[in-house]
Amino acid sequence: MIYPDNFEQKIGIDTIRQFITEKCLSPLGEEQVTTMSFSTNYEAIAKWLEQTDEFSQIIRNKENFPVDFFLDVRDALLRIEEDVTVWFSEEEISNLMNSLQTINNIVTFLHSAKAQNGKAKYPALTAIADKIKVFPSLVEKANSILDKSCQVKDNASRRLADIRREKIEATKAVMRNMQTAIRDAQAAGLIGRDTQPSLREGHMLIPVGAGNKRKIKGIVHDDSGSGKTVYIEPEAVAKASNRLRELEADERREVIKILIGFTDLVRPHMADIKRSYNFMGEIDFIRAKASFAVRINGIRPAFEDKQQIEWTQAIHPLLNIQLRQQNKQAFPLDIRLNGKERLLIVSGANAGGKSLCLKTVALLQYMLQCGLLIPVHKGSQTGIFEDIFVDIGDGQSIENSLSTYTSHLTNMKFFVENCNCKTLILIDEFGSGTEPQIGGSIAETLLDRFNGKRSFGVITTHFQNLKHYAYETDGVINGAMLYDAERMQPLYRLSIGNPGSSFAVEVARKIGLPEDIIVDSSAKIGTDFINMDNFLQSIVRDKLYWEEKRKEIDEQAEIPEPSKEKQVKPAKEKVIENEVIEKGDSVRINGQTTVGTVLEIQGKRVIVAFGLIKSTVVIERLELVSKRRI
């Protein structure tokens, strides 16, 4: 099930359809693009992906695949099927002949393409071709009766050859008799020396002054508007023209007879021919999908019959197409949803890419289940979902007098009632649009329901209680869109495992908001919130530092652990050496500045509260800042 009804417009599938349609060679393929739809049939999707992948190989290998004459003759086929008294025109036979030859060429291409082991090089495509019957005899017959200009050949029948030979003689007789009639009329002074014959309504006529019209034997066909000139068909010319018209009628009857004969040859094969055209449409559709895949660097990742998203370097294809026009490239995302970490809570600064992350998941998963290759790294693992529900963007409805938040809650009601363990839920700015405290509380309760039904999903939010819930709850995990606080710019990279800071204080300070306002605001928030936000920011700094460090050293060298090499700013608090860490002590993680409180010690693992966030840390990575107060 897909929700809501305008799902495709929300995530951009309508634009994807347009790009694929542009790659089609005929209406046969375009129709299949229109009917392309989301499927939950694993075998069908796997087959579609394999077919498209094989054709993308044909394109990338620049193989000489037949692409001429993808012609749609279904209307003509239907017409002769429904009415036994009609026949193909010359143009229709030409189109049928050329397109049947193309189908034959495609089948031959696939059957002759062999891998090094001698087996079919493109087995999924060859399997389709195996079911198709070709018609070389019909193509040969059509070639025997039509010339290159799509006209019936003179030798299509002996009778037609004789008629056309007589036509030539009759045409010469008309011209010969006309020339004789003009010379005689000029010699008699009935017409001028420069008078030329005139062709009117298929008759060769001589213009003669009205006073001389009875002096020339023939038939008067017309006169000038003034009546001073009449147009006469000489008697000998009329006789020759009548013979010519008789031969033309004979020719038409013989041509029709030949066309009927060919049409009668086709009629018994109608069912197989229609299947051949369905095959041509399917190949056109697959080719268009493959061409689009090559454009977006789409691949066929490992596809399993289970609910999972294990994507490396996933890219939003539409954004990338747009950015390429500016000589830029979209940032890839590493996204993970599996049985243990089903619900991903994405947080971070505004305009940091949270919504883009959500739309990337929605678009690529939908594309995959439509049989389209997707732009991810070849090591990615993909799966299948029975449902995809999205709540993205402004849902305000003027028609129904629904506010954004009311529309949002309406969607949540549908999600809760219909989600299950095979549902993918995608929610942007979860809980926003109303008073934060109640909005956050409702959002957390809904999240708990989604988790209870073991649904999968990506949810973006700024609410701290949702980040806290993700830390404490199995099946739910935090993720952060990374942000460079020093340069004050988003990095558009997703980091799974920790929540993101909104960097609200830093942004306020960057734009020049008076410091006293920032200090007073921070005091109103409280130290717990500030400590937690500092903790989140320190995680980002550490991550960015070590990523830069890895770029500087040789790929073969061993990268030192952050706990063994302190590279971040030194802590303001003095570290207490040689003291045992106990419950209630103030500690910090090696190399970080944020101080937390020890809540519980479980062997070598310590649960530490950094503001509202609880984190489990190996004890060796902790530094004692101060002992608990007794």
KASUL-V116521 format. One record per run of one state. SS is the DSSP state (alpha for helix, beta for strand, coil for the rest). FROM is the first residue (numbers start at 1). LEN is the number of residues. If there is no record, write none. Layout:
# KASUL-V116521
{{SS FROM LEN} {SS FROM LEN}}
This chain:
# KASUL-V116521
{{coil 1 1} {beta 2 2} {coil 4 3} {alpha 7 5} {coil 12 1} {alpha 13 11} {coil 24 3} {alpha 27 9} {coil 36 6} {alpha 42 19} {coil 61 13} {alpha 74 9} {coil 83 7} {alpha 90 23} {coil 113 1} {beta 114 1} {coil 115 5} {beta 120 1} {coil 121 2} {alpha 123 7} {coil 130 6} {alpha 136 10} {beta 146 1} {coil 147 5} {beta 152 1} {coil 153 1} {alpha 154 3} {coil 157 1} {alpha 158 30} {coil 188 10} {beta 198 3} {coil 201 2} {beta 203 7} {alpha 210 6} {coil 216 2} {beta 218 6} {coil 224 5} {beta 229 6} {alpha 235 33} {coil 268 2} {alpha 270 27} {coil 297 2} {beta 299 1} {coil 300 2} {beta 302 2} {coil 304 5} {beta 309 6} {coil 315 2} {alpha 317 8} {coil 325 8} {beta 333 5} {coil 338 3} {beta 341 8} {coil 349 5} {alpha 354 15} {coil 369 5} {beta 374 1} {coil 375 6} {beta 381 2} {coil 383 4} {beta 387 5} {coil 392 5} {beta 397 1} {coil 398 4} {beta 402 1} {coil 403 1} {alpha 404 15} {coil 419 4} {beta 423 5} {coil 428 8} {alpha 436 17} {coil 453 3} {beta 456 5} {coil 461 3} {alpha 464 9} {coil 473 2} {beta 475 10} {coil 485 4} {beta 489 8} {coil 497 7} {alpha 504 7} {coil 511 4} {alpha 515 11} {coil 526 1} {alpha 527 26} {coil 553 9} {alpha 562 3} {coil 565 21} {beta 586 4} {coil 590 6} {beta 596 7} {coil 603 2} {beta 605 6} {coil 611 2} {beta 613 6} {alpha 619 3} {beta 622 5} {coil 627 4}}
